[in-house]
Amino acid sequence: MNLDMQSRLHRLATLAALIQDRAQASLRHHTQACAETRQHLANLDTPAAAPAGIPPQVMENVAVQHQQWAGPQRARLNAVLARQTADRMAAETAARTAFGRAHVLNELLTRQRPGRD
């Protein structure tokens, strides 16, 4: 392989590494967003501690009102989570592709170094 081709291959490998880093950062971002939304969903199901001295009938009424409020919130968060999961899956595919390209270019560079057979 001539020097010009090797130089171009090196630049491509550098660009591929940058693209791979960006794709992995995007995947981390989308994974974190999904985790946060899952936590918000879990928090909807966590009952609040009852203050001392509140009659049980009042607490039951509060629990019913909370469930009425939480239902639409849960539906909204599930829709958000579905979109975020789709985005995370697309980011995962992009990260895999970027990793593969960077790996192949690095393998080509390793094989084409002077002094190697």
N, C-alpha and C positions, 0 to 999 in steps of 0.2 A: 504494500500500500504506500502510495507516495505521501510526502509530507503535507501537501495541501489537503488531501483527503483525510489524513489523520487529524489535522487541525480542525477541519470541519466537523469531524466525528466528536472531537473533544468539546467543541462548542455546543453541539447537539446534546451531548451527555450533560453538560452544565445546565442547559435549558431544561432538559428532562428532569434533572434533580430539583430545580426550582419549581417546576410544575408539580412534581410529586410532593414537595413540602407544602405547597398551597393546597393541594387536594387533601392531604392529611389534616391540615388545619381546618379545612371546611368540614371534613368528616367529624373531627373532634367537636366542632361548634354544633353541628346537627345532633350529635349524640348527646351532648350536654343539654340542648333544648328539649329533647325527648325526655331525658331524665327529670328535668325540672317540671315538665308538664305532668309526668307520672306522679311526682311528689305532690303537686297541687291536687291531683285527683285523689290521692291517698289522704291528704289533709281534709278533704270534704267528708270523708267517712270517719274521721277521728272526732269523737264527741268532746265537747268542752267540759272541763271540770265544773261541777255544780258548786256554786258558792254556798257556804253554810247558812242555814236558816231559811232557805227557799223551799216552799211546800212542794211535794212531789207532783201535784196536779199542775202547778205552774211549769215545772221542769218538763213534764210530758208535753205541755202546750208549746214550749220553746222547741223541743225536739221535733214535733210535727211541723212547726213553722220552718225550722232549719231544713228538714227534708224537702219541703215544698220549694224552698229557695235553692237547695243544692241540686235538685233534679235538672233544671235548665242549665245550671253551671256545669254539671257533669256532662251533659250533652254537648255543650259548647267546647269544653276541654277535650272530649273524645274526638270531636271534629278537628280541633287544632292538632291533637296527637296524631291523627291519621295523616294529616298533611305533613307534619314534621317527620313522621316515619317514612313517608314516600320520599321526602327530600333527603333523609339520611341514607336511604337505599340508593338513591341516585348518586349521592356523594361517595358512598362506598364503592360503587361501580367505577366512578371516576378515579378514585384513589387506587383501586386495583389496576386499572389501565395505566395510570401514571407510573405505578411501581413497576409494572411489566416493561414498559418502554425504557425506563431508567435502567432497569436491570439488564435488558438486552444491549443497550448502548454501552454500558460498563463492561459487559462480557466481550463485546466487539473491540473495545479499547484494550482490554487485557490481552486478547488474542493477537492484536496487531502491534503491540509494542516491539520496538527494535530489540533484537537479540533473542526473541522467542520464535519457536518453530510453529 
